[in-house]
Every structure is written in structure tokens, then in C-alpha cells.
């Protein structure tokens, strides 16, 4: 069934569900100290006080420092933030503007993002472009990608695809032939959809023509039948009796056997053609009934809420560093969320099974240290993201796999996507987790590379734009220079099962279409696998297998600009290739 509830309702991502084995129970029953209230876990623009420093006999204060951190962390460190008006651009500018004007590229980029987002007013793309350019010209990759996006879309600057692509390339540090637009990829998909739509319309016209032809043939058959009966009746009439005047006699040519035979042949031909057309219509009806039956057997849509429970803090196992041919890839961690049993929304079928299998292959084949959250509510998910900040280092890699309900809402000025925890309610946003909150945490987490794999409806909304850069599939082997280049830059990427559209929950009562394809690629792989190579294989398999389904499915890969993607890559390293340290 479909993984979406209402249009602005809930839709599902593929993530794990209830803990049923001892291992899950151990993970879910960790100590509860350190649990934070939800409001304390939102990311805010925090202005820290200056530090007291000594230089010889002199004591002085450093300037106040802006950071993005949780509300509680800001309070603990004596910082200042706006508690009840976080979406106001003036309060955010007060935090970052001074440092930006002093020339700090990170602060300049944040000021640009404040103007681009609008934060309580209309976006100011012209100002955003000016601040992005200041940081981009200093080599700040995140600002280079943001500026490239504005040039690609023509926001605040004159649209110039060549300039946009050059900024993307500078941010990614790749050669000219290694980078293409996501929009170009979408254009090719649109052409394919248009071809299929044209073929479907042509087929419908053929059906209409067949039906008209069938009606005409039936009318012709009836006419021939009447003529044949009339001919037979005239042949059987007796000759006139008595004396008849010559002038009263009507000369009638006798009906020949040839005319009767000809009419009989035409009637037989008409009946044969009608039988052929009726057989075609019988086939069409049978195909329609088959499709209706398959549609009725589809799993439920992914949208729903679960019992209240106290969130458990994450305790990631100690990871090991993967190394291949002298290249250190860092430690690998995974947060795996599976939401299946909802309190107020429709339950799902496959998220737990999908999440468990993904966990197994990541641990056994790629050496990930994992945490599995089955049936997680809002507080547990946000606490988990907060805990990752403390435990994941700047050279580490983090994969977040989410399966469960998702939703899309257009109540605000902009269209927004949501993850729906198990305590979410229909049509009430109070426990829905806004994608902007998720991307804020992804920005704060210090990992070098973060890959979000989301099997749900509208999962692609985590990256608000369907553009920025997309690397080619790279069927060949990755050379050491390319790998090192990808590891030097920050990476924040989402691979979603169906972009900003509904997706199917499960086809075979065990796995979703997307999860099955993902598992097959991860299991089959025998070498270093970049995230775009994973995406290319998974997307091709999903599109092919969904062609005959009522809801064709097209996965998407997008950089998460709001989380600070700077052109880096995420690599999967099989244990057979890696030397752990």
C-alpha cells in the first residue's frame, strides 16, 4: 500500500520498528540520565560571552562569539538567544552580523542563509548573493555551493548556468567532466515521463476507435440479418392467382441464389469481425480487473502515532577507523530508525524488517557501529540527534536510515516536509518533526560525511531544492586522488525512495521496493562504493521494478545545502577491503 497519508498528511519512511530481540531491548533500555526536553533540543543562533584571557600581566576579554547549538547548550555556556521568536531574521542577524562584517567566511555564509530563508519575512536574495560571494571568494565551500544555486535558479542574480556550474566545481574540487546538474537529470526523466504519457494517450485513442468500430459492425450485422430475412421471405411468396390485367402486373426480377449467398457471406464476415473485437474487449476487461485486484492488495499508506514512552539516550559503540591503501576513511556509525506501530495513524508493515536488515548488512559487511531506534517518538529522535553531536567526531562518517510515515504541509508560506514519529497525530503539527529541524542538527553534528537514506513519502523534501550538483554514477573504479578529494570536504546528502512524492510501503509483506533494492546493491558490492554509485544502481532497479505498478517510483539524491554540504562524498568500505585501526 502507499506510504502516504493525506496530501498534507502523513507518509512513510523506511525505518525500523519495535524491539523484539534481546539486542534491541538492551539498546532501548539504556540509562535515562541526560534526557532533554524537546524545546531544549532545537538549534538556535547563540551569542556566547567573550572569554577572559591573560597575556603576561594583562587581562582582556575576547569579542562575543556566535555559534549554532541547542538552546540548552547555549544557556549552560552563558550564551544569548531569542527563546520565542527564533524565526525572526533580526535576532539571527544580531548574532552573526558583527563577525561577518569583520570578514569571517562562516559568519558571512550564515548571514547569506538568513537573508535567503527570509525568517519571518520575504527572502532577500540580492543580499544573500552578496554575502555568499564574500565567503565564496575566500574559498568557503558551503558558500560556493549556495552562490552556485542562486546563479542556477536566477535568484538575486542573473541566471547563469555556466557560472553556477563553475562555483559547484570549485566547491567540490572536481574536474569539468565529473559534475552535472541535478536539473539535467530531472529533464531526462521528464522526457521519459512525457514519452510514456504520449504512448498511454495513443493507447486510449485506439481503445475508443475499437469501440466505435465495434458499434458500427454490430449495426451492419443487424442490417444484413434483416435483408437476408427479407430476401428469404420474398422467395417463399406464392405466384398471383386469377385473371390479371397486363397493366396491373409489376415485373419483379426473381431473387437469385447468388444474392442470398452473398448476403450470408457478408453476415458471416461481420459476425467474425465482431467476435474478434469482443475478444479484445474481454482481454482489456480482464487486465483492468487484474490491476484493480493488485491495487486492492497494496500495503497501507505510511502515515501515523505510538505509545508515549521515555526516550533513551544513545550510546554509540566505540568504532574503528577504516583504512585502504593508506587512505583513512574514519569511523563509521549509523542511526537506524524504524517507525511501524503508530498510536493515532495507520500502522505500517515493513519498516522494522527493512531497518533490521539494513542494520545487519551495515554491521557485518561494512563494519558500522549502529544504534537501532524502533518505534521512536519525537523526543527520542531529537535526543538521538543531539547525542550524536557529543559522540561523532570531525573525521567520522554517519549514516541515518529512516523508515516510517512522512508528510508534506503547505500551511506555511513555504512547502515543508516532516518526519512523523509514532506519537504524531493527523492534521496536528505539534509532534511532527520539521525537516529544517533535522537539517539544523545535521549541520551541527561534527561528522565529516553524513548520508541520510529515507524510504518514505516526500522524503526528498529534506533537501528543499531539486538541484545543486549531482555526480555521475562512476561505473569504473575510484582512483586514490578522487577518493582523497572527496574526503577533504564536508558532505551532507540525502537519498530518498521517491523524492517529494508518495511511495509504496511493501510489495511482498517483508520489504519495501526501495529497501529491497538498497539491500541487494549493498550486499552485492565488493569494492569501495561512493554514495552516488549506490544511488545510481538503486534508482535504476526501483524505476524498472515499479514500471508496471499503479504508482511508479523514482528515487532521488540531493545535497542538503541547509546542513552545510560542501561538495564532499560518503564512501562505503567493505571489511574485506579495509584495514581497521
C-alpha positions as CSV (number, residue, x, y, z in Angstrom):
1,X,0.0,0.0,0.0
2,X,1.1,3.6,-0.4
3,X,3.4,5.2,2.0
4,X,1.5,8.4,2.2
5,X,-1.5,9.5,4.3
6,X,-3.1,12.8,3.5
7,X,-1.8,15.1,0.8
8,X,-0.6,17.3,3.6
9,X,-0.9,14.2,5.7
10,X,1.4,11.5,6.7
11,X,3.6,9.4,4.5
12,X,6.1,6.8,5.4
13,X,9.8,6.5,5.6
14,X,11.5,3.1,5.8
15,X,12.8,2.8,9.3
16,X,12.9,0.1,11.9
17,X,10.1,-0.7,14.3
18,X,9.6,-2.4,17.7
19,X,12.4,-4.1,19.5
20,X,11.7,-7.8,19.7
21,X,15.1,-9.4,20.3
22,X,17.4,-9.1,23.3
23,X,19.8,-6.9,21.5
24,X,17.1,-4.4,20.7
25,X,15.9,-4.5,24.3
26,X,19.4,-3.7,25.5
27,X,19.7,-0.7,23.2
28,X,16.2,0.6,24.1
29,X,16.8,0.2,27.8
30,X,19.9,2.4,28.3
31,X,20.1,4.7,31.3
32,X,17.8,7.7,31.1
33,X,20.0,10.4,32.6
34,X,20.8,13.2,30.2
35,X,17.4,13.2,28.6
36,X,16.4,16.6,27.4
37,X,13.0,18.3,26.9
38,X,12.1,18.8,23.2
39,X,12.2,22.6,23.4
40,X,15.8,22.3,24.6
41,X,16.9,20.3,21.6
42,X,16.1,22.9,18.9
43,X,19.1,24.5,17.2
44,X,19.4,28.3,17.9
45,X,21.7,31.2,16.9
46,X,23.6,31.6,20.1
47,X,25.8,34.6,21.0
48,X,28.4,33.4,23.6
49,X,30.0,35.8,26.0
50,X,33.7,36.8,25.5
51,X,36.4,34.8,27.2
52,X,38.7,36.2,29.9
53,X,42.3,35.8,28.7
54,X,45.7,36.8,30.1
55,X,48.7,37.9,28.1
56,X,51.6,38.4,30.5
57,X,50.3,40.7,33.2
58,X,47.5,42.0,31.0
59,X,43.9,40.7,31.3
60,X,41.5,41.2,28.5
61,X,38.1,40.0,27.1
62,X,37.7,38.4,23.7
63,X,34.8,39.5,21.5
64,X,31.5,37.7,21.8
65,X,31.3,34.6,19.6
66,X,28.3,33.3,17.6
67,X,27.6,29.6,17.3
68,X,24.7,27.4,16.3
69,X,23.9,25.0,19.1
70,X,21.0,23.7,21.1
71,X,19.0,26.0,23.3
72,X,20.1,24.2,26.4
73,X,23.8,24.2,25.5
74,X,23.6,27.9,24.8
75,X,22.1,28.5,28.3
76,X,24.7,26.3,30.0
77,X,27.5,28.3,28.3
78,X,26.0,31.6,29.3
79,X,25.0,32.5,25.8
80,X,22.2,34.7,24.5
81,X,19.5,33.6,22.1
82,X,15.9,34.5,21.3
83,X,13.6,32.0,23.0
84,X,10.2,32.6,21.5
85,X,11.0,34.3,18.1
86,X,13.6,32.0,16.6
87,X,12.2,32.7,13.0
88,X,13.0,36.4,13.2
89,X,15.8,37.5,10.9
90,X,16.7,40.5,13.0
91,X,17.6,38.4,16.1
92,X,19.6,36.0,13.9
93,X,21.5,38.8,12.3
94,X,22.3,40.3,15.6
95,X,24.3,37.1,16.4
96,X,26.2,36.8,13.1
97,X,26.5,40.2,11.5
98,X,29.4,41.7,13.5
99,X,31.6,38.7,12.9
100,X,30.6,38.6,9.2
101,X,31.5,42.3,8.7
102,X,34.8,41.5,10.3
103,X,35.5,39.1,7.4
104,X,34.8,35.7,8.9
105,X,33.6,33.5,6.0
106,X,31.5,31.1,8.1
107,X,29.6,34.1,9.6
108,X,29.2,35.6,6.1
109,X,27.7,32.4,4.8
110,X,25.2,32.3,7.8
111,X,24.2,35.9,7.1
112,X,23.6,34.9,3.5
113,X,21.4,32.0,4.6
114,X,19.4,34.2,6.9
115,X,18.6,36.6,4.0
116,X,17.8,33.6,1.7
117,X,15.5,31.9,4.1
118,X,13.7,35.1,5.0
119,X,13.0,34.1,8.6
120,X,9.7,35.8,9.2
121,X,9.7,38.0,6.1
122,X,10.2,37.7,2.3
123,X,13.6,36.3,1.2
124,X,16.2,38.9,0.2
125,X,18.1,37.0,-2.5
126,X,20.2,40.0,-3.6
127,X,21.6,40.5,-0.1
128,X,22.1,36.7,0.2
129,X,24.1,36.6,-3.0
130,X,26.3,39.5,-1.8
131,X,27.2,37.7,1.5
132,X,27.6,34.3,-0.2
133,X,30.1,35.9,-2.7
134,X,32.2,37.4,0.1
135,X,32.6,34.0,1.7
136,X,32.9,32.1,-1.6
137,X,35.8,34.3,-2.8
138,X,37.6,33.3,0.4
139,X,37.3,29.6,-0.6
140,X,34.4,28.7,1.8
141,X,32.9,25.7,0.0
142,X,29.5,25.9,1.6
143,X,29.1,29.5,0.4
144,X,30.3,28.5,-3.0
145,X,27.5,25.9,-3.3
146,X,24.9,28.4,-2.0
147,X,26.1,31.0,-4.5
148,X,26.1,28.5,-7.3
149,X,22.5,27.6,-6.5
150,X,21.4,31.3,-6.7
151,X,23.0,31.5,-10.2
152,X,21.4,28.3,-11.3
153,X,17.9,29.5,-10.3
154,X,18.4,33.2,-11.1
155,X,17.6,34.3,-7.5
156,X,19.1,37.7,-6.7
157,X,21.5,37.4,-9.6
158,X,21.0,37.0,-13.4
159,X,20.5,33.3,-14.2
160,X,23.8,31.9,-15.5
161,X,24.2,28.1,-15.6
162,X,27.9,28.3,-16.6
163,X,28.7,30.5,-13.6
164,X,26.7,28.2,-11.3
165,X,28.4,25.1,-12.5
166,X,31.9,26.8,-12.0
167,X,31.0,27.6,-8.4
168,X,29.8,24.0,-7.9
169,X,33.1,22.7,-9.3
170,X,35.2,25.0,-7.2
171,X,33.3,23.8,-4.1
172,X,33.7,20.1,-5.0
173,X,37.2,20.3,-6.3
174,X,36.4,18.1,-9.3
175,X,37.2,18.1,-13.0
176,X,34.9,19.7,-15.5
177,X,33.6,16.3,-16.8
178,X,32.8,15.0,-13.3
179,X,29.9,17.2,-12.5
180,X,26.4,17.5,-13.9
181,X,23.2,19.3,-12.8
182,X,20.5,17.6,-10.9
183,X,18.2,19.6,-13.1
184,X,19.6,18.0,-16.2
185,X,19.0,14.6,-14.8
186,X,15.4,15.6,-14.0
187,X,14.9,16.9,-17.5
188,X,15.8,13.4,-18.9
189,X,13.3,11.8,-16.5
190,X,10.7,14.3,-17.6
191,X,11.3,13.5,-21.2
192,X,10.8,9.8,-20.4
193,X,7.6,10.5,-18.5
194,X,6.3,12.6,-21.4
195,X,7.0,9.7,-23.8
196,X,5.2,7.3,-21.6
197,X,2.2,9.7,-21.3
198,X,2.0,10.1,-25.0
199,X,2.0,6.3,-25.5
200,X,-0.7,5.9,-22.9
201,X,-2.9,8.6,-24.6
202,X,-2.4,6.9,-28.0
203,X,-3.5,3.6,-26.5
204,X,-6.6,5.2,-25.1
205,X,-7.5,6.6,-28.5
206,X,-7.1,3.2,-30.0
207,X,-9.5,1.7,-27.5
208,X,-12.1,4.4,-28.3
209,X,-11.6,3.7,-32.0
210,X,-12.1,0.0,-31.5
211,X,-15.3,0.6,-29.6
212,X,-16.7,2.8,-32.4
213,X,-15.8,0.2,-34.9
214,X,-17.5,-2.5,-32.9
215,X,-20.7,-0.5,-32.7
216,X,-20.7,0.1,-36.5
217,X,-20.1,-3.6,-37.2
218,X,-23.0,-4.6,-34.9
219,X,-25.3,-2.2,-36.8
220,X,-24.1,-3.6,-40.1
221,X,-24.6,-7.2,-38.9
222,X,-28.2,-6.3,-37.8
223,X,-28.9,-4.7,-41.2
224,X,-27.5,-7.7,-43.1
225,X,-29.6,-10.1,-40.9
226,X,-32.8,-8.1,-41.8
227,X,-32.0,-8.1,-45.5
228,X,-31.3,-11.8,-45.5
229,X,-34.6,-12.5,-43.8
230,X,-36.5,-10.2,-46.2
231,X,-34.9,-12.0,-49.2
232,X,-35.8,-15.4,-47.8
233,X,-39.4,-14.2,-47.3
234,X,-39.8,-12.9,-50.9
235,X,-38.5,-16.1,-52.3
236,X,-41.2,-18.0,-50.4
237,X,-44.2,-15.9,-51.6
238,X,-46.7,-17.8,-53.9
239,X,-47.4,-16.7,-57.6
240,X,-50.6,-14.5,-58.1
241,X,-53.9,-16.4,-58.9
242,X,-56.8,-15.4,-61.3
243,X,-57.0,-13.1,-64.3
244,X,-54.8,-10.1,-64.0
245,X,-54.7,-7.2,-66.3
246,X,-51.4,-6.7,-68.1
247,X,-51.2,-3.1,-66.8
248,X,-51.5,-4.2,-63.2
249,X,-48.6,-6.6,-63.4
250,X,-45.4,-5.5,-61.6
251,X,-42.4,-7.1,-63.2
252,X,-40.1,-8.3,-60.4
253,X,-36.8,-9.9,-61.0
254,X,-36.7,-13.2,-59.3
255,X,-34.3,-13.3,-56.3
256,X,-31.3,-15.3,-57.2
257,X,-29.4,-17.8,-55.0
258,X,-26.3,-15.7,-55.6
259,X,-27.8,-12.7,-53.7
260,X,-28.7,-14.9,-50.7
261,X,-25.3,-16.4,-50.7
262,X,-23.6,-13.0,-50.9
263,X,-25.6,-11.7,-48.0
264,X,-24.9,-14.8,-46.0
265,X,-21.2,-14.4,-46.6
266,X,-21.2,-10.7,-45.6
267,X,-23.1,-11.6,-42.5
268,X,-20.7,-14.3,-41.5
269,X,-17.8,-11.9,-42.1
270,X,-19.4,-9.3,-39.9
271,X,-20.0,-11.8,-37.1
272,X,-16.4,-12.9,-37.3
273,X,-15.1,-9.4,-37.0
274,X,-17.4,-8.7,-34.1
275,X,-16.2,-11.8,-32.4
276,X,-12.6,-10.7,-32.8
277,X,-13.3,-7.3,-31.3
278,X,-15.3,-8.7,-28.5
279,X,-12.4,-11.0,-27.7
280,X,-10.1,-7.9,-27.5
281,X,-12.5,-6.1,-25.1
282,X,-12.7,-9.3,-23.0
283,X,-8.9,-9.1,-22.6
284,X,-9.0,-5.4,-21.7
285,X,-11.6,-6.1,-19.0
286,X,-9.5,-8.9,-17.6
287,X,-6.4,-6.7,-17.5
288,X,-8.4,-4.0,-15.7
289,X,-9.8,-6.5,-13.2
290,X,-6.2,-7.7,-12.6
291,X,-4.9,-4.2,-12.0
292,X,-7.8,-3.4,-9.6
293,X,-7.1,-6.6,-7.7
294,X,-3.3,-5.7,-7.4
295,X,-4.2,-2.2,-6.3
296,X,-6.5,-3.5,-3.6
297,X,-3.7,-5.8,-2.3
298,X,-1.1,-2.9,-2.0
299,X,0.0,-2.2,1.6
300,X,-1.3,0.7,3.6
301,X,-0.1,4.2,3.2
302,X,2.7,5.3,5.5
303,X,1.3,7.9,7.9
304,X,0.7,7.6,11.9
305,X,1.5,7.8,16.4
306,X,2.8,5.4,19.1
307,X,2.5,4.9,22.8
308,X,4.2,7.5,25.0
309,X,7.5,6.3,26.4
310,X,10.5,7.8,28.0
311,X,13.3,8.5,25.4
312,X,16.6,6.6,25.9
313,X,19.9,8.4,25.3
314,X,22.1,7.0,22.6
315,X,25.3,5.2,23.5
316,X,27.2,4.5,20.3
317,X,29.6,1.6,20.4
318,X,33.3,2.5,20.0
319,X,34.0,2.5,16.3
320,X,37.2,1.5,14.4
321,X,38.9,3.5,11.7
322,X,38.7,2.0,8.2
323,X,41.9,2.3,6.1
324,X,42.5,1.2,2.5
325,X,45.9,1.6,0.7
326,X,47.0,4.3,3.1
327,X,43.7,6.3,2.9
328,X,42.0,6.7,6.2
329,X,38.2,6.8,5.8
330,X,37.4,7.4,9.5
331,X,35.0,5.6,11.8
332,X,31.5,4.6,10.6
333,X,28.3,5.0,12.6
334,X,24.7,4.5,11.8
335,X,21.5,5.7,13.4
336,X,18.6,3.5,12.2
337,X,15.1,4.5,13.0
338,X,12.1,2.2,12.2
339,X,8.6,3.5,12.9
340,X,5.9,1.0,12.2
341,X,3.4,0.8,15.1
342,X,1.6,4.1,15.4
343,X,-0.8,5.3,18.1
344,X,-3.0,7.6,16.0
345,X,-2.1,6.9,12.4
346,X,-2.3,3.8,10.3
347,X,0.3,1.1,11.1
348,X,2.8,0.1,8.5
349,X,4.1,-3.3,7.6
350,X,7.8,-3.4,6.6
351,X,9.8,-0.6,8.4
352,X,11.1,-2.8,11.2
353,X,12.1,-5.7,8.9
354,X,13.7,-3.2,6.5
355,X,15.6,-1.5,9.3
356,X,16.8,-4.7,10.8
357,X,18.2,-6.0,7.5
358,X,19.9,-2.7,6.8
359,X,21.5,-2.7,10.2
360,X,22.8,-6.3,9.7
361,X,24.4,-5.5,6.3
362,X,26.0,-2.3,7.6
363,X,27.5,-4.1,10.6
364,X,28.5,-7.4,9.0
365,X,29.7,-6.2,5.6
366,X,30.9,-2.6,6.2
367,X,31.8,-2.5,9.9
368,X,29.4,0.2,11.0
369,X,28.7,0.7,14.7
370,X,24.9,1.1,14.9
371,X,22.1,2.2,17.1
372,X,18.6,1.0,16.3
373,X,15.5,3.0,17.4
374,X,12.3,1.0,17.0
375,X,9.0,2.9,17.1
376,X,10.6,6.2,18.1
377,X,8.6,9.2,19.3
378,X,9.6,12.9,18.7
379,X,11.6,13.2,21.9
380,X,13.6,10.0,21.3
381,X,14.5,11.1,17.7
382,X,15.6,14.6,18.7
383,X,17.6,13.3,21.7
384,X,19.3,10.8,19.5
385,X,20.4,13.5,17.1
386,X,21.6,15.7,20.0
387,X,23.5,12.8,21.5
388,X,25.3,12.2,18.1
389,X,26.9,15.6,18.4
390,X,28.7,14.5,21.6
391,X,29.9,11.2,20.2
392,X,30.7,11.6,16.5
393,X,34.0,13.3,15.6
394,X,35.1,15.5,12.7
395,X,36.7,12.7,10.8
396,X,33.8,10.2,11.2
397,X,31.0,9.1,8.9
398,X,27.4,8.9,9.9
399,X,24.5,7.2,8.1
400,X,20.9,7.9,9.2
401,X,18.3,5.5,7.9
402,X,14.7,6.4,8.5
403,X,11.6,4.4,7.7
404,X,8.1,5.3,8.7
405,X,5.4,7.9,8.0
406,X,6.3,11.2,6.4
407,X,4.2,14.2,5.4
408,X,4.1,17.3,3.4
409,X,2.4,20.5,4.5
410,X,1.8,23.8,2.7
411,X,0.2,25.6,5.7
412,X,3.2,27.9,5.9
413,X,4.5,30.3,3.3
414,X,6.7,27.5,2.0
415,X,6.1,23.9,1.4
416,X,7.6,21.8,4.2
417,X,8.4,18.2,4.7
418,X,8.1,16.3,8.0
419,X,9.2,13.0,9.7
420,X,6.3,11.6,11.6
421,X,7.3,10.0,14.9
422,X,5.0,7.3,16.4
423,X,3.2,9.9,18.6
424,X,2.3,12.1,15.7
425,X,-1.4,13.0,15.2
426,X,-3.3,13.5,12.0
427,X,-3.6,17.2,11.0
428,X,-1.8,18.4,14.1
429,X,1.8,19.5,13.7
430,X,2.7,19.5,17.4
431,X,4.8,16.3,17.3
432,X,5.7,16.4,13.6
433,X,9.5,16.9,13.1
434,X,10.1,19.6,10.6
435,X,12.9,18.9,8.1
436,X,14.5,22.2,8.9
437,X,15.0,20.9,12.5
438,X,16.6,17.8,11.2
439,X,18.9,19.7,8.8
440,X,19.9,22.0,11.7
441,X,21.1,19.0,13.7
442,X,22.9,17.5,10.7
443,X,24.7,20.9,10.3
444,X,25.7,20.9,14.0
445,X,26.9,17.2,14.1
446,X,30.7,17.3,13.6
447,X,30.9,14.3,11.2
448,X,32.8,14.8,8.0
449,X,30.2,12.9,6.0
450,X,26.6,12.3,6.7
451,X,24.3,10.3,4.4
452,X,20.5,10.2,5.1
453,X,18.7,7.3,3.5
454,X,15.0,7.8,3.8
455,X,12.4,5.4,2.5
456,X,9.2,7.3,2.8
457,X,6.8,9.6,1.2
458,X,8.1,13.1,0.5
459,X,11.5,12.1,1.9
460,X,13.2,14.3,-0.7
461,X,11.8,17.4,1.0
462,X,14.7,17.1,3.5
463,X,16.7,18.9,0.8
464,X,14.5,21.8,-0.2
465,X,15.6,22.2,-3.7
466,X,15.7,19.7,-6.5
467,X,19.0,20.9,-7.9
468,X,22.6,21.7,-6.9
469,X,25.2,19.2,-8.0
470,X,24.9,15.5,-8.8
471,X,28.0,13.5,-9.5
472,X,27.8,10.9,-12.3
473,X,27.3,7.2,-11.5
474,X,31.0,6.4,-12.0
475,X,30.8,2.8,-13.0
476,X,34.6,2.4,-13.1
477,X,36.9,2.1,-10.1
478,X,37.6,5.1,-7.9
479,X,41.2,6.3,-8.1
480,X,43.0,7.3,-4.8
481,X,43.2,11.0,-5.8
482,X,39.4,11.2,-6.4
483,X,38.8,9.4,-3.0
484,X,41.1,11.8,-1.1
485,X,39.4,14.8,-2.7
486,X,36.0,13.5,-1.6
487,X,37.2,13.0,1.9
488,X,38.6,16.5,2.3
489,X,35.2,18.2,2.1
490,X,32.1,18.1,4.2
491,X,29.3,16.0,2.9
492,X,25.6,16.2,3.7
493,X,23.4,14.2,1.2
494,X,20.0,12.5,1.3
495,X,19.0,9.6,-0.9
496,X,15.2,9.3,-0.8
497,X,13.0,6.5,-2.1
498,X,10.7,8.7,-4.1
499,X,11.7,12.4,-4.0
500,X,8.8,14.7,-2.9
501,X,6.1,12.1,-3.8
502,X,4.3,9.2,-2.2
503,X,6.0,5.8,-2.2
504,X,4.9,2.2,-1.6
505,X,5.2,0.6,1.8
506,X,5.7,-3.1,1.0
507,X,5.1,-5.4,-2.0
508,X,5.9,-8.8,-0.6
509,X,5.0,-8.3,3.1
510,X,8.7,-8.3,4.0
511,X,10.5,-5.3,2.4
512,X,9.6,-2.2,0.6
513,X,10.5,-1.9,-3.1
514,X,13.3,0.7,-2.2
515,X,14.6,-1.2,0.8
516,X,14.9,-4.5,-1.2
517,X,16.8,-2.8,-4.0
518,X,19.1,-1.0,-1.5
519,X,19.9,-4.2,0.3
520,X,20.7,-6.0,-2.9
521,X,23.2,-3.4,-4.0
522,X,24.9,-3.2,-0.6
523,X,25.2,-7.0,-0.4
524,X,26.4,-7.4,-3.9
525,X,29.1,-4.7,-3.8
526,X,32.7,-5.8,-3.4
527,X,34.7,-2.6,-3.6
528,X,34.8,1.0,-2.3
529,X,31.3,2.4,-3.1
530,X,30.6,6.2,-3.3
531,X,27.1,7.3,-2.4
532,X,26.2,8.4,-6.0
533,X,27.2,5.0,-7.3
534,X,24.9,3.4,-4.7
535,X,22.2,5.7,-5.8
536,X,22.6,5.1,-9.5
537,X,22.2,1.3,-9.0
538,X,19.3,1.5,-6.5
539,X,17.4,4.1,-8.6
540,X,17.7,2.1,-11.8
541,X,16.4,-1.0,-10.1
542,X,13.5,0.8,-8.4
543,X,12.4,2.5,-11.6
544,X,12.5,-0.7,-13.5
545,X,10.6,-2.8,-10.9
546,X,7.9,-0.1,-10.4
547,X,7.1,0.4,-14.1
548,X,4.1,-1.9,-14.0
549,X,2.8,-0.7,-10.6
550,X,0.0,1.8,-10.1
551,X,2.5,4.2,-8.5
552,X,5.8,4.4,-10.5
553,X,8.6,5.3,-8.1
554,X,11.7,7.3,-8.9
555,X,14.4,7.7,-6.1
556,X,16.3,10.9,-5.8
557,X,19.7,12.0,-4.5
558,X,20.1,15.6,-3.3
559,X,22.8,17.6,-1.4
560,X,21.4,19.1,1.8
561,X,22.5,22.8,1.5
562,X,20.9,23.8,4.7
563,X,23.0,21.3,6.6
564,X,26.3,22.6,5.1
565,X,27.1,20.3,2.2
566,X,30.4,21.4,0.8
567,X,30.9,19.0,-2.1
568,X,32.3,16.0,-0.2
569,X,31.5,12.4,-0.6
570,X,30.3,9.5,1.5
571,X,32.1,6.1,0.9
572,X,31.1,2.6,1.8
573,X,34.2,0.5,2.6
574,X,33.7,-3.3,2.8
575,X,35.5,-5.1,5.6
576,X,37.2,-7.3,3.1
577,X,39.0,-4.2,1.6
578,X,39.6,-2.3,4.8
579,X,42.3,-2.5,7.4
580,X,40.8,-1.4,10.8
581,X,42.8,0.6,13.3
